[in-house]
Amino acid sequence: MSVIKTSGNSTNTSIDYYGYNIDGVSKADLGQFQEALDYFSKAIENDPNNFVSYFNRASIKMRLGDIEGARIDFKKSEILDSTDYYA
């Protein structure tokens, strides 16, 4: 499973985003993919400009067979990452 484990060092990252992303990674590690998807979606709701959550949600969507949804999220992650959000 390819999900990005984030560190809490960024001052631009809200606690809600960070917590939801960590919970999503934990669920993915346990094979609880639907729950992981829900957490990554909540992370996106809390910080829609963070590429990590989109990448992680795309990885889970791939695992669940939602290829088109994964493609959309990977593309969004790529766009957000290219804007250098945390710089």
Buried (B, 14 or more C-beta within 10 A) or exposed (E): EEBEEBEEEBEEBEEEBBBBBBBBBBBBEEEBBEBBBBBBBBBBEBBEBBBBBBBBBBBBBBBBEBEEBBEBBBEBBEEBBEEEBBE
